[in-house]
Amino acid sequence: MAGNGIASIGECMLELSGQHGANWRMGFAGDTFNTLWALHALSDGRPATYVSAFGDDPFSQDQIGFLAENGIGIGSSPVIPGARPGLYAITLTGAERSFTYWRGDAAARQLASDPGALSKNLKNQSLIYFSGITLAILDTAARKTLLAAVASARAAGSKIAFDPNYRPRLWRSREEAQAVIVDALAATDIALPTFPDEQMLFGDETPQATATRLARLVGEVVVKNGEAPALVAQAGTLREVPAIHVAAPLDTTGAGDSFNGGYLAARLAGLGPADAAQRGHKVAAGVVQVRGALAPFETLRTAFAG
């Protein structure tokens, strides 16, 4: 039987946020970590574990310390001698962001290097979350190890949530990404795709087409689409949930990840999918009004309750 904890699997990177001139701010972020950050803030004290692999350099130690200071553990995640975290820099044009990455030898690529530790991290979790980026940074054997561990946790009672989060530059081919993501969906209870990603990867013409296709594979689907309504598919029904318009967003980094965190927190609290999507929109609207991917916990909680 699953326990009370929440776990997210993936890569937490060093984040450089551009300010003015040559001034940069360093933080920690990454798609699955951003979601866990929001989910942890909104989940009433559930134990939170970030499942990854870390280096033994000072930046990695700072990263692990930052997680611990904010109530997030790393469980049995391996610490790889000589490895280091990936790095990305955000540049902004207005509120819209672009990214430059340095991640080819990141420690997180070895997150499935110890199958026993990985399975231990996923044991007795109430909810496990991962993404297409998690899969994209792994080699073929490591992907199989990860998906087997996720499937075993699901069979033991954990709910599995997955965001395909397609990033073409991380994959060798579109066909490879399609096949791996379909395999991941086979072990998924809640799918949280973004329509432009699905349109790029699978050629869907509309969010309704995405929802219909994925509903054949997954029992609960929420299709995000920026400021357009989210589309919730469950039990053979489709329902639109309007987004919240923010007149002057400051920084859209992490908005979709935070929506996922708000949605999953609401589902864990017992809300239905449509109500949970409304909470996800509220959280995303709060996040785009602060700089960087990680909003303060109080900002997230205020948005979620508002």
C-alpha positions as a printed Julia matrix, in Angstrom:
306×3 Matrix{Float64}:
   0.0    0.0     0.0
   1.25   3.49   -0.86
   2.27   5.84    1.93
   1.79   9.56    2.39
   4.86  10.86    0.6
   5.36  12.61   -2.73
   8.33  12.06   -5.03
   9.48  13.75   -8.21
  12.1   12.29  -10.54
  14.4   14.35  -12.73
  17.11  16.97  -12.92
  17.54  20.0   -10.65
  19.94  22.44  -12.33
  21.78  25.59  -11.44
  19.68  28.5   -12.74
  21.2   31.82  -13.76
  18.55  34.54  -14.04
  19.43  37.65  -16.02
  18.83  40.96  -14.31
  20.46  44.12  -15.68
  23.84  44.37  -17.37
  26.35  41.82  -16.1
  24.43  41.0   -12.91
  23.11  37.44  -12.59
  21.29  35.64   -9.81
  21.98  31.95   -9.19
  19.28  29.6    -7.98
  18.15  26.02   -8.44
  15.4   24.86  -10.77
  14.3   22.33  -13.37
  10.91  21.18  -14.62
  10.28  18.3   -12.2
  11.84  20.18   -9.3
   9.67  23.24  -10.0
   6.58  21.02   -9.82
   7.72  19.35   -6.6
   8.46  22.78   -5.1
   4.86  23.9    -5.62
   3.41  20.52   -4.69
   5.43  20.41   -1.47
   4.35  23.95   -0.53
   0.69  23.05   -1.01
   0.53  19.51    0.38
   0.15  19.98    4.13
   3.38  18.47    5.34
   3.6   15.37    3.18
   7.19  14.06    3.05
   8.78  15.23   -0.23
  11.65  13.49   -2.03
  13.51  14.7    -5.09
  14.79  11.61   -6.89
  17.87  12.36   -8.98
  21.64  11.96   -8.89
  24.02  14.58   -7.57
  27.69  15.45   -7.82
  30.15  15.88   -4.96
  31.28  19.4    -5.91
  30.43  22.51   -3.86
  27.54  23.48   -6.14
  25.96  20.05   -5.71
  26.37  20.24   -1.96
  24.72  23.67   -1.99
  21.91  22.21   -4.06
  21.32  19.35   -1.62
  21.48  21.82    1.26
  18.94  24.11   -0.41
  16.5   21.22   -0.8
  16.96  20.22    2.83
  16.47  23.77    4.09
  13.1   23.79    2.32
  11.94  20.42    3.62
  12.77  18.33    0.55
  14.94  15.24    0.88
  16.91  13.3    -1.72
  16.28   9.86   -0.23
  18.76   7.3    -1.56
  19.64   9.3    -4.67
  23.27   8.56   -5.6
  26.05  11.09   -5.12
  28.47  10.56   -8.02
  32.17  11.3    -7.34
  33.5   13.84   -9.81
  30.07  14.72  -11.22
  28.41  18.14  -11.13
  24.99  19.67  -11.81
  23.76  20.98  -15.13
  23.45  24.72  -15.66
  21.09  26.96  -17.59
  20.72  30.69  -18.07
  17.43  32.55  -18.58
  17.23  35.65  -20.71
  14.01  37.65  -20.89
  12.33  39.7   -23.58
   9.53  41.33  -21.63
   8.06  38.4   -19.67
   8.94  35.8   -22.29
  12.03  33.74  -21.63
  14.67  31.89  -23.59
  17.18  29.38  -22.24
  20.81  28.44  -22.81
  21.92  25.07  -21.36
  25.15  23.4   -20.24
  24.08  19.92  -19.17
  25.83  17.28  -21.31
  27.66  15.64  -18.39
  25.21  16.46  -15.6
  25.06  14.08  -12.64
  21.29  13.66  -13.07
  21.91  11.59  -16.18
  22.93   8.83  -13.76
  19.74   8.92  -11.66
  18.92   5.31  -12.62
  22.5    4.05  -12.17
  21.55   2.25   -8.93
  18.25   0.4    -9.58
  17.95  -0.64   -5.94
  18.27   2.91   -4.67
  15.82   4.13   -7.29
  13.21   1.54   -6.29
  13.75   2.39   -2.61
  13.08   6.07   -3.34
   9.79   5.22   -5.05
   8.58   2.74   -2.44
   5.46   3.66   -0.45
   4.93   7.03   -2.14
   1.39   8.36   -2.47
   2.26  10.21   -5.69
   5.22   9.96   -8.08
   5.82  12.57  -10.77
   8.21  12.61  -13.72
   8.46  14.14  -17.18
   9.61  13.69  -20.74
  12.72  15.67  -19.83
  13.5   13.08  -17.14
  13.42  10.42  -19.86
  15.25  12.51  -22.46
  18.4   12.95  -20.35
  18.77   9.17  -19.83
  20.25   6.57  -22.15
  18.11   3.69  -23.43
  19.0    1.24  -20.65
  18.44   3.83  -17.92
  15.02   4.72  -19.37
  13.98   1.08  -19.16
  15.22   0.89  -15.57
  13.28   4.02  -14.64
  10.04   2.97  -16.32
  10.24  -0.47  -14.72
  10.67   1.13  -11.29
   7.74   3.49  -11.91
   5.53   0.6   -13.08
   6.43  -1.41   -9.97
   5.58   1.52   -7.71
   2.27   1.94   -9.5
   1.47  -1.75   -9.05
   2.16  -1.31   -5.34
  -0.41   1.49   -5.09
   1.36   4.77   -5.95
  -0.37   7.23   -8.28
   1.82   8.18  -11.23
   1.68  11.64  -12.83
   3.57  12.44  -16.04
   4.12  15.55  -18.15
   5.51  14.65  -21.61
   7.24  18.07  -21.74
   8.75  17.55  -25.2
  12.06  19.34  -25.84
  13.31  18.37  -29.33
  16.97  19.25  -28.65
  17.17  16.57  -25.95
  16.11  13.71  -28.25
  17.93  11.99  -31.09
  14.75  11.99  -33.18
  11.07  12.81  -33.01
  10.29   9.12  -33.51
  12.41   8.13  -30.51
  10.59  10.68  -28.34
   7.2    9.45  -29.5
   8.0    5.82  -28.67
   9.49   6.55  -25.24
   6.68   8.88  -24.23
   4.02   6.35  -25.27
   5.82   3.77  -23.09
   5.73   6.21  -20.17
   2.02   6.88  -20.65
   1.36   3.15  -20.23
   2.48   3.5   -16.6
   0.64   6.8   -15.97
  -2.53   7.63  -14.02
  -2.53  11.42  -14.58
  -1.15  12.97  -17.79
  -0.36  16.71  -17.8
   0.66  17.6   -21.37
   1.01  21.03  -22.96
  -0.79  21.42  -26.29
   1.99  23.12  -28.32
   4.38  20.32  -27.29
   1.89  17.64  -28.31
   1.17  19.43  -31.58
   4.89  19.48  -32.35
   5.47  15.87  -31.33
   2.32  14.08  -32.5
   0.78  16.51  -34.98
  -2.44  17.11  -33.02
  -4.5   19.86  -34.63
  -6.41  20.95  -31.52
  -6.28  20.52  -27.74
  -9.38  18.36  -28.1
  -7.43  16.03  -30.38
  -4.66  15.8   -27.8
  -7.11  15.07  -24.99
  -8.97  12.45  -27.03
  -5.77  10.66  -28.08
  -4.32  10.58  -24.59
  -7.62   9.59  -22.95
  -7.31   6.28  -24.79
  -4.11   5.63  -22.84
  -4.55   7.4   -19.48
  -7.55   7.7   -17.18
  -7.05  11.38  -16.31
  -5.69  13.98  -18.74
  -5.25  17.73  -18.38
  -4.11  19.57  -21.52
  -2.49  22.91  -20.72
  -2.47  25.63  -23.36
  -0.94  28.82  -21.97
  -3.54  31.53  -21.42
  -6.18  29.48  -23.25
  -8.44  27.17  -21.21
  -7.07  23.88  -19.93
  -8.96  20.83  -21.19
  -9.74  18.11  -18.65
 -10.56  14.61  -19.89
 -11.81  11.96  -17.49
 -14.38   9.15  -17.63
 -15.29   9.91  -21.24
 -16.01  13.61  -20.7
 -14.15  16.74  -21.8
 -14.37  19.98  -19.85
 -12.72  23.35  -20.45
 -11.34  25.21  -17.43
 -10.53  28.88  -18.21
  -7.09  30.2   -17.39
  -6.54  33.33  -15.31
  -5.36  36.34  -17.29
  -2.45  38.27  -15.8
  -2.27  41.71  -17.38
   1.44  42.31  -16.79
   3.33  39.07  -16.13
   6.86  39.55  -14.83
   8.39  36.18  -15.77
   6.62  33.13  -17.23
   9.39  30.69  -16.24
   7.94  27.65  -14.46
   4.28  28.54  -15.0
   3.31  25.18  -16.48
   5.34  23.28  -13.88
   3.62  25.22  -11.1
   0.22  24.53  -12.65
   1.1   20.84  -12.39
   2.06  21.25   -8.74
  -1.16  23.08   -7.92
  -3.26  20.56   -9.81
  -1.67  17.56   -8.12
  -1.87  19.16   -4.66
  -5.58  19.76   -5.2
  -6.14  16.19   -6.34
  -4.29  14.87   -3.29
  -6.55  17.07   -1.16
  -9.61  15.39   -2.68
 -10.76  17.97   -5.24
 -12.13  16.79   -8.57
 -10.17  17.31  -11.81
 -11.98  20.47  -12.95
 -11.65  22.14   -9.55
  -8.02  21.04   -9.38
  -7.37  22.63  -12.78
  -8.81  25.91  -11.45
  -6.36  25.72   -8.54
  -3.54  24.98  -10.98
  -4.41  28.1   -12.97
  -4.4   30.18   -9.78
  -0.95  28.93   -8.83
   0.43  29.56  -12.33
  -1.0   33.09  -12.27
   0.8   33.75   -9.0
   4.09  32.37  -10.26
   4.26  34.56  -13.39
   4.2   37.62  -11.14
   7.59  36.81   -9.55
  11.03  36.34  -11.09
  12.52  32.88  -11.56
  10.99  29.43  -11.57
  10.48  29.11   -7.8
   7.95  31.39   -6.16
   8.07  31.78   -2.36
   5.97  29.19   -0.56
   3.69  31.9     0.83
   3.03  33.22   -2.69
   2.07  29.73   -3.82
  -0.19  29.13   -0.83
  -1.94  32.48   -1.21
  -2.55  31.87   -4.91
  -3.78  28.31   -4.3
  -6.28  29.42   -1.66
  -7.36  32.6    -3.45
